[in-house]
């Protein structure tokens, strides 16, 4: 596996085209609005009742270039964390509260959060259980953790053979596990409010799903 400091550089967040993404992993340049609006539309259904939008604090774990946070309502209190120094530089441009850290060790924000999101994060971690423990400490009792993660399915393994699988596209994916595995891991620390296999976004297409989508609450 490549060194994180070398791999998650500025090029990782601004590949020239999709072919580069397929060959090297990462993201194409741009604001990725379409890819992130669905996330907000999905998780807004789970916002703790009685909270006004300007009272909600959101932490995006593994926030990268901040595309998801930029799609949230401007009045929300937005925070991000990532292991990438390139991410730190990009987030400063976006003027979003940011912390450079390894979530398997510590998340040094003093705040607690109503919503924590982790999109395409836990597959990068040798010790996801420790990261989940640390994330749980950052949530209010009524808060939610929303996770999207690539999962091992027959279809995803087939896509991997033609270099299109979400598990194999990135050499830093060290956890290539199925949906059942992640349900067991998440249920150790959290109550599972919603879980589903998905093809893209929140869309489920039986036999063609490649990701797992989870909504979690503290036990």
Order of alpha helices (4+ residues) and beta strands (2+ residues): alpha-alpha-alpha-beta-alpha-beta-alpha-beta-beta-alpha-beta-alpha-alpha-beta-beta
